[in-house]
């Protein structure tokens, strides 16, 4: 079975396992970095993901992935949390982040700014509505290079 989008094929397989384990499948990426290919599966749950959660998912999907065989070349499988500054790529990510602070980095500057940090008010028809210092700003998702959750690392020391 080597047809179609690799991430979509793997999503269909992995989503049932993560759901059964009480986890949310956040994203899947199949990337080539240098000479190597990586299948990255990002999982989430309320209260955060542990290393044990990642190991459990990895072990649960290893054989079914081999049986499905959606990837011709050899690859490294990585299962992890999407992190504090998780990227928002799917409509459900935006829904989950409504009312929370996000960062939108644009391909091209608008008014000499390429990055906006504000509260996500809405996401509809690929328009991100962001409250930036009390002013609503609408940004078309296609103009955004990256959109991710915002986490203020200020106040942390190098050792933390």
Secondary structure, 3 states (H helix, E strand, C coil): CCCCCHHHHHHHHHHHHHHHCCCEEEEEEEEEECCEEEEEEEEECCCCCCHHHHHHHHHHHHHHHHHHCCCCCCCEEEEEECCCCCECCCHHHHHHHCCCEEEEEEEEEECCEEEEEEEEEEEECCEEEEEECCEEEEEEHHHEEEEEECCCCCCCCCCC
